[in-house]
Amino acid sequence: MPLNGCGTRVEEDDDNMITSADPNKLISRHQDIEIVFSCAYPKRANLTLGFTHKNPYFFNERGFSSFTFQFEFFESQRFRKQVNASSYPVEVYLKQMIFMQIEATSSIPNTELFVESCRATPYDNPNSRISYTIIENGCVKDETVQIFPSSKSNFRFGMEAFEFIGAHEEVYIACSVLLCESGNPETRCSQGCIRSDSLNDRSRRDAPAQTSRHSISQGPLRLLRHSDTKVSHPDAGSGPGLYLGLNLVFAVCCLLVCGLVIYRSRRTRAKYQRLPAADSPVDSDRPVD
């Protein structure tokens, strides 16, 4: 197919120029700097797009030595088996529960993890202009979020899958996390959920009681339509495997009901079937030999 076969317009212009004029003004009486440039790229090329599972994030800070944050998707709320790295992008149905865990590993004992904020973006960019807030300042913002029992070193939560309106096929989850000295009431970890207007200087880093905030992310999630076929892990609490199982149960029930109706119908006809008459009547006056 030619380059313009689907309506693409090709325009070539050799007169490209950058000027230093004030963009807020219509005219200028100053000598402007002009830089002439040109761009060239092949009109035909083969492109491939791949998704890579993100490995643990490694950091090193004064007072906390080395530590890591690992962000993973899990197959059920039991958090026994994480989604395999080769399965990315993770395919989910709309409103299917997705289960996530952030785990911290530190060489320093007596530390605790705090997830301060989480947001979803359609691109692998935590600072994307398009974003949806899930957790903010330690407070849950999305009504479908569920917090599951966790330890000081991990944070487990889940929410219903969604899609961004528009031409966006993927969803990435990015969170801001930090480590704190466990039991210290002056750290951000001890403050928990606070409103934006209640933030103060104590919420910032108070070295060496807490680390800096670090941004970690995982994804993407890709929405599946119900016409697609996908069998999920049998331990999963919802998802494609559940829909497939319900359809199978419904089909078996229909077959059982149909079989019962046919059986009872045949049995009823046999019960009221008229018996054939005897070939000759019995003579009641005939003596018995």
N, C-alpha and C positions, 0 to 999 in steps of 0.2 A: 504494500500500500504506500503511495507517495506521502511525503511529509504533510501536504495540505489535504490529504484524502478525507480527514475527519473534521475539516473546518479550520485547521491551524493556519494562521497567517504568518508569513515570513517577510520580515522587513529588514533591510540592510542599509545602514547609514554610516558613512565614513566621517561625518562631521560631529564628533562627540567632544564635549567640552565641559569642564568644571570651572565655575567662577566663584569669587569670594563675595559677591553682592549680598546685601542684607535681604533675606527672603521675605521680610515683613514690609518692604518698601517696593513701590512700583517703579520708581526711577532712581538713578544714582548719578552723582556728580563727582565721584571719586574714581581714581584709576583702580580698576579691579584686577586681581590676579586671575589669569586664565591658564588652565592646564588642559592641553589636548590629549585625549587618550582613545584607545580602540580596544574592543573585546572580540575575541574569536573563540569558537567552540565547534566541535564536530556536530553536524546535523543528524547523524545516525550513530548510535552507540548501544551497547548491551549493558544493562544495569541489573544488579542483583541486590536484594534486600534481605538481611538476616537479623534475627533477634538473639541476643546473648544474655543468658542468665547472669545476674550480677553476683560476683563473689563477695566474701566478707570485706568490710571496709576496715583498714588498719590505720591507727593513729598513735601518736606518741606525744605526751604533754608532761610538763614539769609537775611533779607531785603525784602523777598517776602512771608514770612510765608508759608502757605499751598496752593498748587495749583495742578490741575489735567490736564492730556492730555487724550483725548478720540479719538480713531481712528476707523472710521466706513466706511463700504461700503454702497452706496445708490443705489436705483433701477432706478433712472433717473437723468438727469442733473438739474431737478427742486429741488432736494435735499429735498423732502417732506417726504419721507419714507425710513428709513434705512433697510437694509437686516436683517431679523429676525435672532436672535442668534441661533435658532434651525435649521436654514437652512445651517449651515456650515458643510462641506466645500461649498463655494459658487461656483456653477456650471455655467460656461460661455462658449461661443463659441469662436473659434479663430477669432481675429480681432473685437470681440464685444467690444463696449465701456464699460469700468468699471468706476464707479464714486466713489470718495473717499473724505472724509472730516476729517480733524484733528481740534479738538476744544479744546481750553484752558479755564479753569475756575480757577479764582484766587480770593482770599479773599482781595487782594490789588487792588484798582482801578487804572486806568490810566496805564494799561499794554497792551502790544501787543505781538502776537504770531509770531514766525519766523520759517519756515521750511527750514533748511539749506541744507539737503540732503535726498534723498530717493533712495533705491536700492531694487531690487527683488532678492530673493534667493529661491532655491528649497527645503530648509529646514527651520525649525523654529529656525534659528540661524543667527542673523544679521551679524556675522563675518564669515559666510560661505565662503570657498575658491571659490565656484562658485557663482557669483553674476552678476547682470546687473544694471548699473547705470541709474536712471531715472532723478534725480535732484542732482546736485553737486555744492557746494558752492553757493547755491541760484540760480543757472543757470539751465535751462531746458536742458537735454541732449537727451531725447527720442523725435523723431520727431512727434509722435502721441499725445503728452501731450497737453491738453487744460487746461488753468487756468480759473476758473469761478469767477464771482464777489464774494468777501468775505469781512468779517469785520475784525477788529483788533483782535478778539478773535477766528477766525476760518480761515481755508485755504481749499478751494475747488478746486479739480482738477480731471481730467479724462485722460484715455489713453486706447489704444487698447490692448485687451488681447493677450497673447502670451504663448508659452511653451518653456521650456528649452530642448535643443537637448539632447537626451539620455534617460535613464530610470528614468525620473523624472515626476511624475504625478501632483505635487502640486507647487504652486507659493505663496510665502509669500512676503508682502511688509513691509519693515522696514524703518523708517525715523528718522533723528536726528533733534530734535526741542529744542527751548528755548524760554523763556519769557524775554522781555525787558521793561524798563521804556519808555513809549510812548513819542515820541517827542524828545528824547535825541539823538543828531546827532553822539555821540561817541559810540553808541551800535552797535552790529552786525546786529540787525534788520534794522537799518537805512542805512546800507551799501548795502543791497540787494545782487544782483548778482555780484560777483567778480571773476576774474581769479585766478587760483592757484598761479601764480607767483606774484600776487598782495597782497597776504595775509601778514599781519603784526601783530605786537603785539596787536594792537587795536582790532583785530578780536577775541582775546581771552576774557575771562571773565573780566569785569571791575566792580567789586562789589561796591555798590549794584545796579548798573544800569542794569544788566542782570543776568540771572541765568546760571547755568552750562548747557551744552548740555546733553540732555537725549534721549535715544534710545527707540522708541516705535514701535510696529509692529502689524499687523493684517493679518488674513488668516486662512486657505489657500484658494486659488482659484484653482478650478479643471476644466480642459478642457473637454468639451463635444464634441462628434462627431455628425455630422448632422443626422446620423442614429438614434441617441437617441431622445426621446420625452420628452419635458419639456415645460410647459406653464409658461411664465414669467408674472410679474405684468402688467396689462394693461397700466400703466402709463410709462412703460419703453420705452426708445427711440430706443432700439435695443435688439437683443438677441433671444432666442428660441421662444418666443411668436410671434415675428415679422415674423420669417420664417413660422410658422404654419399658421398665418393669410394670408400671401401671397399665400401659397398653397391653402387655402380655397377659396380665391378670384379667383385664376386661374381656379379652378374646376367649380365654379359657372359660370364664363364667358364662359367656354367651353360648358356647358349645355345650356346656353342661345343661343349661336351661332348655336348649333345643332338643337335646337327647331325652330329657325327662318328659317333655311334651309329647314327643313321638312315641315313647314307651307307653305312656298312660293312654294315648289314643288307641294304640293297637290292643292294649289290654281291655279297654272298654268295649271295642268291637267284638272281641272273642267272648266276652261275658254274656252278651245278649244275642249270640248267633243261634238261629233256630236249628234244632236237631232234625235229621231226616226221619220220615215215618218208617215203621217196621214193614218188612216184606209181606207178612201174613199175620192175621190176628190170632190170639191164643184162645182155644176153645176151653171155656171154664168147666164144661160138663164132661170132658174127657178124663177117664180114670187114670190114675197114676200107676204105672207098672211097678 
